[in-house]
Amino acid sequence: MSDSGKIRENLLKQARIARESAYCKYSSFAVGAALLTESGEIYTGCNIENASYSLCICAERIAFGKAVSEGHRKFRAIAIVGGSEDSETDCPPCGACRQFMAEFCNADFEIYLAEKKYLLRELLPNAFIL
């Protein structure tokens, strides 16, 4: 397996572990994310729902928030997994998360889903910045 394949598999594994902590009592759709910094550290996040639905926080933004709050500003890749252990599905980032990623990542930032890989520029072709 190539180095990029090993990175992908490790990030997906960490995202699956993070998904186990999701608080999703309204949708029952758990999401986990694992974010790789330029320096090689991994920060994870899970979705956190709220009865006031607009206050929900996506797993991706949790991971970025943890990393940024620790001083990181450059990132290489993120893995995102959604669903349950029995029915995992590709879970591309929502529009808000895509724009959030564009704030901190270049156009070649890699986004790994359960079955697919994208570059940020493919998922957000007209970002405010990139």
C-alpha positions as CSV (number, residue, x, y, z in Angstrom):
1,M,0.0,0.0,0.0
2,S,1.3,3.5,-0.9
3,D,2.0,6.1,1.7
4,S,-1.2,8.0,0.6
5,G,-3.2,4.8,0.9
6,K,-1.9,4.3,4.4
7,I,-2.7,7.9,5.3
8,R,-6.2,7.4,3.9
9,E,-6.9,4.2,5.8
10,N,-5.6,5.6,9.1
11,L,-7.7,8.7,8.7
12,L,-10.8,6.7,7.9
13,K,-10.1,4.5,10.9
14,Q,-9.8,7.5,13.2
15,A,-13.0,9.0,11.7
16,R,-14.9,5.8,12.4
17,I,-13.7,5.9,16.0
18,A,-14.8,9.5,16.3
19,R,-18.2,8.7,14.9
20,E,-18.9,6.5,17.9
21,S,-19.0,9.7,20.1
22,A,-21.6,11.5,17.9
23,Y,-24.6,13.1,19.6
24,C,-27.3,12.6,17.0
25,K,-30.5,11.8,18.8
26,Y,-32.6,13.7,16.3
27,S,-31.4,12.3,13.0
28,S,-29.7,9.1,14.2
29,F,-27.1,9.8,11.5
30,A,-23.7,9.7,13.2
31,V,-20.7,11.4,11.5
32,G,-17.0,11.2,12.3
33,A,-14.1,13.2,10.9
34,A,-10.3,12.9,11.2
35,L,-8.2,15.9,10.1
36,L,-4.5,15.6,9.3
37,T,-2.4,18.7,9.9
38,E,0.6,19.6,7.8
39,S,2.8,18.6,10.7
40,G,1.3,15.1,10.9
41,E,-1.0,15.4,13.9
42,I,-4.6,14.1,13.7
43,Y,-7.6,15.9,15.2
44,T,-11.0,14.2,15.3
45,G,-14.6,15.4,15.5
46,C,-18.1,14.1,15.6
47,N,-21.4,15.7,14.8
48,I,-23.3,17.3,17.7
49,E,-27.0,17.9,17.2
50,N,-29.3,20.2,19.0
51,A,-33.1,20.6,19.4
52,S,-32.6,24.0,17.8
53,Y,-31.4,22.4,14.5
54,S,-29.5,25.5,13.3
55,L,-27.2,25.1,16.3
56,C,-26.0,21.6,15.2
57,I,-22.3,21.3,14.5
58,C,-20.8,19.1,11.9
59,A,-18.0,16.7,12.6
60,E,-15.6,18.4,10.2
61,R,-15.9,21.8,11.9
62,I,-15.4,20.2,15.3
63,A,-12.1,18.7,14.0
64,F,-11.0,22.0,12.5
65,G,-12.0,23.9,15.6
66,K,-9.9,21.6,17.8
67,A,-6.9,21.9,15.5
68,V,-7.1,25.6,15.0
69,S,-7.5,26.2,18.8
70,E,-4.2,24.3,19.2
71,G,-2.5,26.6,16.8
72,H,-2.6,24.7,13.5
73,R,-3.4,26.6,10.3
74,K,-2.2,24.2,7.6
75,F,-3.9,20.9,6.7
76,R,-3.3,18.0,4.3
77,A,-6.4,15.9,4.4
78,I,-9.6,15.0,6.1
79,A,-11.6,11.7,6.3
80,I,-15.4,11.8,6.8
81,V,-17.6,8.8,7.5
82,G,-21.3,8.8,8.1
83,G,-24.1,6.4,9.1
84,S,-23.9,3.5,11.4
85,E,-21.3,0.8,11.8
86,D,-23.6,-1.5,9.9
87,S,-24.6,0.9,7.1
88,E,-21.6,3.3,6.5
89,T,-22.1,5.6,3.6
90,D,-20.2,8.3,1.8
91,C,-20.9,11.5,3.6
92,P,-19.5,14.5,1.7
93,P,-19.2,17.8,3.6
94,C,-22.1,20.2,3.6
95,G,-21.7,23.6,1.9
96,A,-20.9,25.4,5.1
97,C,-18.1,22.9,5.9
98,R,-16.7,23.2,2.4
99,Q,-16.4,27.0,2.8
100,F,-15.0,26.5,6.3
101,M,-12.3,24.2,4.8
102,A,-11.5,26.8,2.1
103,E,-10.6,29.2,4.9
104,F,-7.7,27.0,6.0
105,C,-6.9,24.7,3.1
106,N,-5.6,25.1,-0.5
107,A,-7.5,23.8,-3.5
108,D,-5.6,20.5,-3.4
109,F,-6.7,19.6,0.1
110,E,-7.8,15.9,0.0
111,I,-11.2,14.8,1.3
112,Y,-11.6,11.1,1.8
113,L,-15.0,9.5,2.1
114,A,-15.8,5.9,2.7
115,E,-15.6,5.0,-1.0
116,K,-14.3,8.2,-2.7
117,K,-11.7,10.9,-2.7
118,Y,-12.1,14.5,-3.7
119,L,-10.0,17.6,-3.8
120,L,-11.5,20.7,-2.2
121,R,-11.6,22.5,-5.6
122,E,-13.8,19.7,-7.0
123,L,-16.3,20.1,-4.2
124,L,-16.2,23.9,-3.9
125,P,-15.4,25.3,-7.4
126,N,-16.4,28.9,-6.6
127,A,-15.2,29.4,-3.1
128,F,-14.8,32.9,-1.7
129,I,-11.1,32.1,-1.2
130,L,-8.8,29.3,-2.3
